[in-house]
Amino acid sequence: MAIHKLTDWEVRNATGERSDGGQLYLKVTPAGSRSWVFRWTVEGKRCRRGLGAYPGVSLALARATAAEWRQRLAEGGDIRERTKPAKAETFAEATAKLFELKQSALKGGGEAGRWMSTLNHHALSRPFAAKAVAEIVLADVVEIVRPVWERDVGRKLLNKIGQVMENARGRDARVLADVEKLAKAQLPQVRRRSVNHPALAWRDMPSLWASAGDDVKGLSFRFYLLNVPRVANVTRARWGEVDWEAGVWDIPPENMKSEEPFAAPLSRQSVDILREAKRRWGSSPDDYIFPDEDAYKHGRVSENAWGNWLKEGGWPSTCGKIAVPHGFRATFGTWCGDEEICSRVMQKRCIQHKVESPQDAAYLRSQLLRPRRDIMQAWADHVTSSEAERKARREEAERSRKRLAVLHPSRPGGDLDWTYADVLKWSRQTEPSYEPDLPSHQELERWARGDGID
């Protein structure tokens, strides 16, 4: 018995009644409407049953239903029951089924939405999503991917569409196979350049540090700058992660991209920030280190707060764009290289990157806390260097004031009410002093300026 006699073109242009073989017929009315009919004989009685109208029921779907009914008849079944043809699985439904299979292996059960984001933005938001997955042809896939093909998101989109189609093919052999391979052959060859996160020049770090505020957003940002972990590590940090005795911040696996715990050595400046946060907001183990009452969704400082602050301040990156929080990890890496602080491998270890193969990791089990602590302390000293300089100037000014007050009570310094203008007036009316125990005029002026140092 010959089957599959008709083509799509013939179905669209047929008149009267046409046989596709295998007991499947296409019936065309004088008005041009088309519908599918299945015919068979039971105990000498001719029976017929409709499968639905074309193109709502495609040629491929009609053939599949007819094959199923032939099989049921061959097994002695009765297809005269009025059961509706199974609804064709759409691309959106096929995507949901694949995501359900992958969900348990995704970080946080896929709640962050990163795996689905590409499909949500470029495929599931378009009519393509409602199309029966068995009816999707190569041209449909190319049409969806082409607008973003030159960007890296295009590569990711095609890969995920291919995964959805391959998974659906396991349930329906009519689904197009080798989608990714075939679509690539229909798309132009492109040379994609990786787009790095805009990073601030490391020499500008002290100025940035000095500009950050001391509210919860400012303190959390400063803590991030000192440790350059991933942004979510800081915003989701809780007091139970801080080991005060060891001077280590133990980031739990659920907050790590690698889903493995990470011990971050704390610099002196980091500990100072934690002490300040503890004084202000408490330190119950389950509490967020940086809570934010204004953040209605999570009750902690927002992951977007720092980026918005950088944008408002117009902090430029080395590529001319506005710097972003994640880019400070590159700033740290550049500083390590330019200043010859450590090897590239050690620099990567400091910011949670895996640098060993699974085989090497089985033998290198040390956390290398001591060398990493030295590196992060040196980084913290650089970041806070402008503050350290101001502190040193204040201390120098105070020493000059005390020396002058003890040696010459009649001169500035003996009278604590003298202002900067008083000191300048006095210094211009007297000869420069070269006495070893007396401050110079320049020192006096620095002392006077110290009154206004933050």
Kinemage of the C-alpha trace (Angstrom):
@kinemage 1
@onewidth
@group {chain A} dominant
@subgroup {mainchain}
@vectorlist {calphas} color= white
{ca met a 1} P 0.000 0.000 0.000
{ca ala a 2} L 1.596 3.225 -1.196
{ca ile a 3} L 1.631 6.085 1.284
{ca his a 4} L 2.737 9.723 1.405
{ca lys a 5} L 1.650 10.449 -2.143
{ca leu a 6} L 0.918 14.130 -1.684
{ca thr a 7} L 3.291 17.050 -1.353
{ca asp a 8} L 2.677 20.298 0.548
{ca trp a 9} L 2.234 22.124 -2.766
{ca glu a 10} L -0.353 19.595 -3.946
{ca val a 11} L -2.264 19.861 -0.665
{ca arg a 12} L -2.451 23.643 -0.984
{ca asn a 13} L -3.583 23.522 -4.636
{ca ala a 14} L -5.686 20.342 -4.795
{ca thr a 15} L -9.350 20.220 -5.874
{ca gly a 16} L -11.967 17.584 -5.208
{ca glu a 17} L -10.665 14.624 -3.223
{ca arg a 18} L -7.094 13.361 -3.201
{ca ser a 19} L -5.605 10.269 -1.619
{ca asp a 20} L -2.355 10.397 0.318
{ca gly a 21} L -2.335 6.605 0.643
{ca gly a 22} L -2.587 4.608 3.797
{ca gln a 23} L -6.374 5.268 4.029
{ca leu a 24} L -5.792 9.019 4.403
{ca tyr a 25} L -7.701 11.404 2.105
{ca leu a 26} L -7.800 15.139 1.559
{ca lys a 27} L -11.296 16.477 0.858
{ca val a 28} L -11.630 19.885 -0.818
{ca thr a 29} L -15.026 21.638 -0.996
{ca pro a 30} L -16.083 23.850 -3.919
{ca ala a 31} L -15.495 26.837 -1.642
{ca gly a 32} L -11.869 25.770 -1.249
{ca ser a 33} L -11.841 24.567 2.370
{ca arg a 34} L -9.720 21.482 3.031
{ca ser a 35} L -10.074 18.713 5.596
{ca trp a 36} L -8.598 15.304 6.291
{ca val a 37} L -10.579 12.028 6.302
{ca phe a 38} L -9.503 8.550 7.377
{ca arg a 39} L -11.387 5.583 5.897
{ca trp a 40} L -11.423 1.916 6.902
{ca thr a 41} L -13.652 -1.139 6.843
{ca val a 42} L -14.911 -3.089 9.867
{ca glu a 43} L -16.812 -6.372 9.293
{ca gly a 44} L -17.670 -5.332 5.769
{ca lys a 45} L -18.918 -1.917 6.865
{ca arg a 46} L -17.173 1.156 5.483
{ca cys a 47} L -16.294 3.730 8.153
{ca arg a 48} L -14.809 7.168 8.013
{ca arg a 49} L -13.527 9.659 10.526
{ca gly a 50} L -12.318 13.232 10.198
{ca leu a 51} L -8.923 14.352 11.419
{ca gly a 52} L -9.527 18.087 11.213
{ca ala a 53} L -9.213 20.953 8.760
{ca tyr a 54} L -6.066 21.928 6.882
{ca pro a 55} L -3.853 23.882 7.580
{ca gly a 56} L -4.767 23.645 11.284
{ca val a 57} L -3.914 19.966 10.953
{ca ser a 58} L -0.809 19.877 8.776
{ca leu a 59} L 0.080 17.165 6.302
{ca ala a 60} L 2.720 15.809 8.682
{ca leu a 61} L 0.308 15.689 11.628
{ca ala a 62} L -2.448 14.049 9.531
{ca arg a 63} L 0.001 11.351 8.396
{ca ala a 64} L 1.164 10.707 11.943
{ca thr a 65} L -2.434 10.367 13.188
{ca ala a 66} L -3.334 8.088 10.289
{ca ala a 67} L -0.315 5.874 11.052
{ca glu a 68} L -1.378 5.646 14.701
{ca trp a 69} L -4.930 4.665 13.722
{ca arg a 70} L -3.701 2.042 11.257
{ca gln a 71} L -1.614 0.544 14.041
{ca arg a 72} L -4.584 0.461 16.421
{ca leu a 73} L -6.744 -1.209 13.767
{ca ala a 74} L -4.032 -3.789 13.102
{ca glu a 75} L -3.978 -4.598 16.809
{ca gly a 76} L -7.752 -5.085 16.830
{ca gly a 77} L -8.582 -1.725 18.334
{ca asp a 78} L -11.560 0.478 17.594
{ca ile a 79} L -10.952 4.001 16.431
{ca arg a 80} L -14.597 4.978 16.115
{ca glu a 81} L -14.426 6.611 19.564
{ca arg a 82} L -14.654 10.345 19.221
{ca thr a 83} L -11.275 11.240 20.678
{ca lys a 84} L -9.760 14.509 19.596
{ca pro a 85} L -6.379 14.368 17.870
{ca ala a 86} L -3.523 15.047 20.275
{ca lys a 87} L -2.613 18.715 20.381
{ca ala a 88} L 0.672 19.403 18.660
{ca glu a 89} L 3.500 20.296 21.052
{ca thr a 90} L 4.618 23.889 20.592
{ca phe a 91} L 8.185 25.168 20.806
{ca ala a 92} L 7.327 26.914 24.092
{ca glu a 93} L 6.029 23.656 25.578
{ca ala a 94} L 9.080 21.754 24.335
{ca thr a 95} L 11.330 24.392 25.941
{ca ala a 96} L 9.522 24.017 29.271
{ca lys a 97} L 10.014 20.239 29.195
{ca leu a 98} L 13.744 20.554 28.496
{ca phe a 99} L 14.184 23.175 31.226
{ca glu a 100} L 12.458 20.859 33.706
{ca leu a 101} L 15.038 18.167 32.908
{ca lys a 102} L 17.946 20.590 33.310
{ca gln a 103} L 16.645 22.485 36.332
{ca ser a 104} L 18.087 20.234 39.025
{ca ala a 105} L 21.606 20.663 37.618
{ca leu a 106} L 21.396 24.465 37.322
{ca lys a 107} L 22.691 26.702 40.091
{ca gly a 108} L 19.903 27.567 42.503
{ca gly a 109} L 17.506 25.415 40.510
{ca gly a 110} L 17.615 27.937 37.670
{ca glu a 111} L 15.765 30.565 39.712
{ca ala a 112} L 18.089 33.324 38.484
{ca gly a 113} L 16.747 32.672 34.969
{ca arg a 114} L 20.119 32.807 33.243
{ca trp a 115} L 19.657 29.603 31.235
{ca met a 116} L 16.265 30.728 29.962
{ca ser a 117} L 17.074 34.406 29.442
{ca thr a 118} L 18.379 34.041 25.874
{ca leu a 119} L 15.335 32.052 24.773
{ca asn a 120} L 12.936 34.343 26.638
{ca his a 121} L 14.267 37.479 24.944
{ca his a 122} L 14.746 36.216 21.393
{ca ala a 123} L 12.481 33.186 20.813
{ca leu a 124} L 9.719 32.708 23.381
{ca ser a 125} L 8.572 36.323 23.081
{ca arg a 126} L 7.810 35.890 19.366
{ca pro a 127} L 5.158 33.942 17.354
{ca phe a 128} L 7.857 31.304 16.813
{ca ala a 129} L 7.119 30.041 20.342
{ca ala a 130} L 3.527 29.073 19.511
{ca lys a 131} L 4.482 27.091 16.429
{ca ala a 132} L 4.269 23.304 16.561
{ca val a 133} L 7.804 22.097 17.101
{ca ala a 134} L 7.293 19.353 14.491
{ca glu a 135} L 6.421 21.986 11.898
{ca ile a 136} L 9.444 24.230 12.491
{ca val a 137} L 11.633 24.285 9.398
{ca leu a 138} L 15.217 25.453 9.018
{ca ala a 139} L 14.130 28.828 7.615
{ca asp a 140} L 12.198 29.541 10.835
{ca val a 141} L 15.283 28.962 12.973
{ca val a 142} L 17.530 31.063 10.731
{ca glu a 143} L 14.996 33.916 10.813
{ca ile a 144} L 15.038 33.926 14.633
{ca val a 145} L 18.818 33.745 14.987
{ca arg a 146} L 19.957 36.037 12.153
{ca pro a 147} L 19.266 39.431 13.873
{ca val a 148} L 21.638 38.585 16.753
{ca trp a 149} L 24.006 36.225 14.960
{ca glu a 150} L 26.987 38.590 14.951
{ca arg a 151} L 26.852 38.846 18.739
{ca asp a 152} L 27.744 36.100 21.180
{ca val a 153} L 24.104 35.855 22.190
{ca gly a 154} L 23.368 34.552 18.684
{ca arg a 155} L 25.645 31.572 19.216
{ca lys a 156} L 23.985 30.841 22.565
{ca leu a 157} L 20.493 31.216 21.110
{ca leu a 158} L 21.128 28.767 18.272
{ca asn a 159} L 22.686 26.254 20.654
{ca lys a 160} L 19.672 26.319 22.962
{ca ile a 161} L 17.153 26.107 20.124
{ca gly a 162} L 19.108 23.067 18.943
{ca gln a 163} L 18.897 21.503 22.409
{ca val a 164} L 15.119 22.061 22.551
{ca met a 165} L 14.594 20.556 19.090
{ca glu a 166} L 16.825 17.564 19.821
{ca asn a 167} L 14.948 16.852 23.047
{ca ala a 168} L 11.572 17.166 21.282
{ca arg a 169} L 12.760 14.840 18.509
{ca gly a 170} L 12.989 12.078 21.099
{ca arg a 171} L 9.198 12.355 21.478
{ca asp a 172} L 8.367 13.037 17.837
{ca ala a 173} L 10.507 11.782 14.963
{ca arg a 174} L 9.071 14.476 12.671
{ca val a 175} L 11.046 17.209 14.448
{ca leu a 176} L 13.934 18.610 12.431
{ca ala a 177} L 17.301 17.074 13.358
{ca asp a 178} L 20.809 18.632 13.428
{ca val a 179} L 19.311 22.112 13.701
{ca glu a 180} L 22.453 23.833 14.959
{ca lys a 181} L 24.699 22.354 12.270
{ca leu a 182} L 22.272 23.060 9.419
{ca ala a 183} L 21.485 26.611 10.567
{ca lys a 184} L 25.181 27.541 10.837
{ca ala a 185} L 25.595 26.602 7.178
{ca gln a 186} L 22.868 29.127 6.274
{ca leu a 187} L 24.271 31.983 8.374
{ca pro a 188} L 27.249 34.228 7.511
{ca gln a 189} L 30.611 33.456 9.063
{ca val a 190} L 31.436 36.010 11.719
{ca arg a 191} L 34.439 36.737 13.901
{ca arg a 192} L 33.095 37.424 17.352
{ca arg a 193} L 35.148 39.488 19.723
{ca ser a 194} L 34.716 38.900 23.403
{ca val a 195} L 33.273 41.955 25.142
{ca asn a 196} L 35.023 42.606 28.443
{ca his a 197} L 33.449 44.345 31.407
{ca pro a 198} L 34.508 48.024 31.467
{ca ala a 199} L 37.174 48.369 34.170
{ca leu a 200} L 38.546 51.381 36.013
{ca ala a 201} L 42.291 52.066 35.761
{ca trp a 202} L 43.999 50.756 38.881
{ca arg a 203} L 45.704 54.109 39.489
{ca asp a 204} L 42.244 55.655 39.939
{ca met a 205} L 41.260 53.253 42.711
{ca pro a 206} L 42.346 55.518 45.618
{ca ser a 207} L 40.218 58.375 44.244
{ca leu a 208} L 37.236 56.066 43.829
{ca trp a 209} L 37.676 54.751 47.369
{ca ala a 210} L 37.749 58.282 48.760
{ca ser a 211} L 34.522 59.136 46.921
{ca ala a 212} L 32.478 56.207 48.235
{ca gly a 213} L 30.013 57.032 50.988
{ca asp a 214} L 29.728 55.493 54.430
{ca asp a 215} L 26.065 54.397 54.224
{ca val a 216} L 25.199 50.735 53.621
{ca lys a 217} L 25.659 51.085 49.853
{ca gly a 218} L 29.004 52.839 50.278
{ca leu a 219} L 30.366 50.455 52.916
{ca ser a 220} L 29.313 47.366 50.974
{ca phe a 221} L 30.907 48.803 47.831
{ca arg a 222} L 34.147 49.502 49.694
{ca phe a 223} L 34.139 45.943 51.021
{ca tyr a 224} L 33.690 44.716 47.460
{ca leu a 225} L 36.558 46.866 46.187
{ca leu a 226} L 38.910 45.438 48.825
{ca asn a 227} L 38.086 41.798 48.046
{ca val a 228} L 36.936 41.884 44.369
{ca pro a 229} L 34.814 38.736 44.627
{ca arg a 230} L 31.651 38.369 42.577
{ca val a 231} L 29.019 41.012 43.247
{ca ala a 232} L 26.457 38.570 44.659
{ca asn a 233} L 29.026 37.265 47.166
{ca val a 234} L 28.907 40.618 48.962
{ca thr a 235} L 25.238 41.497 48.579
{ca arg a 236} L 24.185 38.066 49.886
{ca ala a 237} L 26.866 37.768 52.581
{ca arg a 238} L 25.689 36.865 56.092
{ca trp a 239} L 27.476 37.200 59.422
{ca gly a 240} L 27.751 33.440 59.820
{ca glu a 241} L 30.282 33.433 56.972
{ca val a 242} L 32.822 35.570 58.863
{ca asp a 243} L 35.529 33.760 60.830
{ca trp a 244} L 36.827 36.560 63.056
{ca glu a 245} L 39.541 34.452 64.685
{ca ala a 246} L 41.072 33.262 61.419
{ca gly a 247} L 40.443 36.544 59.614
{ca val a 248} L 38.675 34.713 56.791
{ca trp a 249} L 35.413 35.221 54.940
{ca asp a 250} L 34.050 31.743 54.132
{ca ile a 251} L 31.824 32.166 51.072
{ca pro a 252} L 29.366 29.234 50.951
{ca pro a 253} L 28.948 27.099 47.802
{ca glu a 254} L 25.402 28.355 47.139
{ca asn a 255} L 26.811 31.853 46.590
{ca met a 256} L 29.640 30.653 44.355
{ca lys a 257} L 29.548 30.321 40.575
{ca ser a 258} L 31.610 27.132 40.869
{ca glu a 259} L 29.283 25.863 43.639
{ca glu a 260} L 32.373 25.181 45.743
{ca pro a 261} L 33.197 27.021 49.004
{ca phe a 262} L 35.868 29.713 48.911
{ca ala a 263} L 37.960 31.060 51.798
{ca ala a 264} L 38.711 34.766 51.240
{ca pro a 265} L 41.454 36.182 53.504
{ca leu a 266} L 40.426 39.514 55.011
{ca ser a 267} L 42.709 42.544 54.937
{ca arg a 268} L 42.908 44.890 57.909
{ca gln a 269} L 40.730 47.379 56.058
{ca ser a 270} L 38.100 44.711 55.371
{ca val a 271} L 37.965 43.807 59.049
{ca asp a 272} L 37.499 47.494 59.918
{ca ile a 273} L 34.495 47.679 57.593
{ca leu a 274} L 32.989 44.534 59.101
{ca arg a 275} L 33.419 45.944 62.592
{ca glu a 276} L 31.658 49.131 61.531
{ca ala a 277} L 28.824 47.136 59.910
{ca lys a 278} L 28.531 45.010 63.048
{ca arg a 279} L 28.284 48.118 65.220
{ca arg a 280} L 25.547 49.594 63.033
{ca trp a 281} L 23.425 46.639 62.006
{ca gly a 282} L 24.122 43.770 64.423
{ca ser a 283} L 25.753 40.434 63.807
{ca ser a 284} L 23.257 37.574 64.136
{ca pro a 285} L 24.651 34.659 62.048
{ca asp a 286} L 21.638 34.611 59.728
{ca asp a 287} L 21.486 38.387 59.219
{ca tyr a 288} L 22.793 40.046 56.086
{ca ile a 289} L 26.040 41.912 56.665
{ca phe a 290} L 24.783 44.763 54.501
{ca pro a 291} L 21.007 45.018 55.035
{ca asp a 292} L 18.979 47.640 53.229
{ca glu a 293} L 15.489 48.509 54.425
{ca asp a 294} L 14.778 50.278 51.136
{ca ala a 295} L 15.285 47.031 49.204
{ca tyr a 296} L 11.706 45.743 49.382
{ca lys a 297} L 12.436 42.505 47.511
{ca his a 298} L 15.291 40.926 49.469
{ca gly a 299} L 16.041 43.227 52.388
{ca arg a 300} L 19.699 43.557 51.417
{ca val a 301} L 21.735 45.963 49.372
{ca ser a 302} L 20.842 45.712 45.687
{ca glu a 303} L 23.276 44.277 43.159
{ca asn a 304} L 22.470 47.270 40.919
{ca ala a 305} L 23.178 49.948 43.543
{ca trp a 306} L 26.912 50.148 42.872
{ca gly a 307} L 26.538 50.228 39.098
{ca asn a 308} L 24.043 53.073 39.391
{ca trp a 309} L 26.436 54.983 41.667
{ca leu a 310} L 29.299 54.556 39.198
{ca lys a 311} L 27.052 55.741 36.382
{ca glu a 312} L 25.863 58.777 38.311
{ca gly a 313} L 29.471 59.685 39.156
{ca gly a 314} L 30.598 59.188 35.567
{ca trp a 315} L 33.559 56.977 36.533
{ca pro a 316} L 35.237 56.122 33.223
{ca ser a 317} L 36.797 52.796 32.358
{ca thr a 318} L 39.978 52.231 30.389
{ca cys a 319} L 37.884 51.670 27.244
{ca gly a 320} L 35.982 54.936 27.594
{ca lys a 321} L 32.712 53.459 28.812
{ca ile a 322} L 31.426 53.818 32.354
{ca ala a 323} L 33.079 51.314 34.684
{ca val a 324} L 30.935 48.499 36.067
{ca pro a 325} L 31.342 46.606 39.376
{ca his a 326} L 32.426 43.317 37.785
{ca gly a 327} L 35.180 45.158 35.930
{ca phe a 328} L 37.097 45.781 39.166
{ca arg a 329} L 38.191 42.149 39.056
{ca ala a 330} L 40.051 43.043 35.851
{ca thr a 331} L 41.375 46.190 37.539
{ca phe a 332} L 42.844 43.988 40.252
{ca gly a 333} L 44.383 41.640 37.679
{ca thr a 334} L 45.967 44.514 35.751
{ca trp a 335} L 47.433 45.928 38.974
{ca cys a 336} L 48.930 42.537 39.828
{ca gly a 337} L 50.607 42.407 36.415
{ca asp a 338} L 51.738 46.021 36.098
{ca glu a 339} L 53.173 46.144 39.613
{ca glu a 340} L 54.597 42.596 39.397
{ca ile a 341} L 52.761 41.623 42.573
{ca cys a 342} L 52.308 37.939 41.792
{ca ser a 343} L 51.981 35.416 38.996
{ca arg a 344} L 48.894 35.359 36.804
{ca val a 345} L 47.937 31.998 38.257
{ca met a 346} L 47.999 33.350 41.813
{ca gln a 347} L 46.084 36.455 40.711
{ca lys a 348} L 43.327 34.216 39.353
{ca arg a 349} L 43.261 32.185 42.556
{ca cys a 350} L 42.670 35.383 44.534
{ca ile a 351} L 39.437 36.102 42.637
{ca gln a 352} L 38.003 32.569 42.734
{ca his a 353} L 39.054 31.394 39.271
{ca lys a 354} L 39.872 27.732 38.835
{ca val a 355} L 43.350 27.314 37.424
{ca glu a 356} L 43.997 23.615 37.995
{ca ser a 357} L 42.631 20.698 36.045
{ca pro a 358} L 40.593 18.167 38.064
{ca gln a 359} L 43.661 15.939 38.121
{ca asp a 360} L 45.939 18.679 39.463
{ca ala a 361} L 43.326 19.777 41.988
{ca ala a 362} L 43.337 16.273 43.452
{ca tyr a 363} L 46.964 16.805 44.491
{ca leu a 364} L 46.973 20.556 45.238
{ca arg a 365} L 44.559 20.741 48.165
{ca ser a 366} L 46.030 23.737 49.957
{ca gln a 367} L 43.966 26.928 49.966
{ca leu a 368} L 47.197 28.981 49.792
{ca leu a 369} L 45.729 31.376 52.343
{ca arg a 370} L 49.014 32.956 53.429
{ca pro a 371} L 50.239 34.103 49.990
{ca arg a 372} L 46.728 35.173 49.046
{ca arg a 373} L 46.424 37.181 52.260
{ca asp a 374} L 49.662 39.043 51.482
{ca ile a 375} L 48.438 39.894 47.986
{ca met a 376} L 45.013 41.073 49.132
{ca gln a 377} L 46.574 43.177 51.901
{ca ala a 378} L 48.849 44.865 49.375
{ca trp a 379} L 45.809 45.512 47.162
{ca ala a 380} L 43.854 46.973 50.088
{ca asp a 381} L 46.804 49.235 50.943
{ca his a 382} L 46.827 50.535 47.374
{ca val a 383} L 43.060 51.054 47.226
{ca thr a 384} L 43.054 52.980 50.502
{ca ser a 385} L 46.325 54.830 49.893
{ca ser a 386} L 44.698 58.264 49.579
{ca glu a 387} L 43.066 57.806 52.960
{ca ala a 388} L 46.365 56.645 54.447
{ca glu a 389} L 48.089 59.723 53.066
{ca arg a 390} L 45.478 62.016 54.606
{ca lys a 391} L 45.864 60.226 57.915
{ca ala a 392} L 49.645 60.624 57.741
{ca arg a 393} L 49.275 64.353 57.007
{ca arg a 394} L 46.955 64.763 59.968
{ca glu a 395} L 49.418 62.974 62.242
{ca glu a 396} L 52.319 65.071 60.901
{ca ala a 397} L 50.357 68.279 61.436
{ca glu a 398} L 49.488 67.265 64.971
{ca arg a 399} L 53.148 66.473 65.753
{ca ser a 400} L 54.200 69.896 64.388
{ca arg a 401} L 51.542 71.639 66.438
{ca lys a 402} L 52.629 69.900 69.641
{ca arg a 403} L 56.338 70.577 69.046
{ca leu a 404} L 55.675 74.241 68.416
{ca ala a 405} L 53.364 74.552 71.418
{ca val a 406} L 56.023 73.070 73.731
{ca leu a 407} L 59.048 74.962 72.398
{ca his a 408} L 57.475 78.351 71.653
{ca pro a 409} L 54.144 78.829 73.399
{ca ser a 410} L 53.973 82.388 72.027
{ca arg a 411} L 54.002 81.202 68.425
{ca pro a 412} L 51.163 79.502 66.513
{ca gly a 413} L 50.417 76.150 68.068
{ca gly a 414} L 50.653 77.480 71.598
{ca asp a 415} L 47.277 79.111 71.008
{ca leu a 416} L 44.876 76.439 69.757
{ca asp a 417} L 42.475 79.106 68.449
{ca trp a 418} L 44.851 80.160 65.663
{ca thr a 419} L 43.391 79.630 62.201
{ca tyr a 420} L 45.067 78.862 58.895
{ca ala a 421} L 44.959 82.584 58.046
{ca asp a 422} L 46.664 83.407 61.362
{ca val a 423} L 49.463 80.964 60.615
{ca leu a 424} L 50.009 82.336 57.093
{ca lys a 425} L 50.084 85.911 58.404
{ca trp a 426} L 52.619 85.007 61.097
{ca ser a 427} L 54.828 82.991 58.723
{ca arg a 428} L 55.040 85.850 56.225
{ca gln a 429} L 56.078 88.326 58.949
{ca thr a 430} L 58.949 86.230 60.285
{ca glu a 431} L 62.170 84.871 58.939
{ca pro a 432} L 62.287 81.186 58.030
{ca ser a 433} L 63.431 79.021 60.923
{ca tyr a 434} L 66.257 76.539 60.532
{ca glu a 435} L 66.269 75.381 64.135
{ca pro a 436} L 66.249 71.560 64.098
{ca asp a 437} L 63.633 71.329 66.859
{ca leu a 438} L 61.211 73.747 65.215
{ca pro a 439} L 58.858 73.040 62.333
{ca ser a 440} L 59.531 74.852 59.091
{ca his a 441} L 57.118 77.362 57.581
{ca gln a 442} L 55.988 74.684 55.140
{ca glu a 443} L 55.269 72.333 58.039
{ca leu a 444} L 53.299 75.061 59.759
{ca glu a 445} L 51.203 75.607 56.687
{ca arg a 446} L 50.605 71.855 56.395
{ca trp a 447} L 49.538 71.865 60.039
{ca ala a 448} L 47.097 74.678 59.353
{ca arg a 449} L 45.682 72.852 56.368
{ca gly a 450} L 45.269 69.835 58.610
{ca asp a 451} L 42.444 71.658 60.393
{ca gly a 452} L 40.354 71.128 57.263
{ca ile a 453} L 41.474 67.630 56.348
{ca asp a 454} L 38.630 65.139 56.307
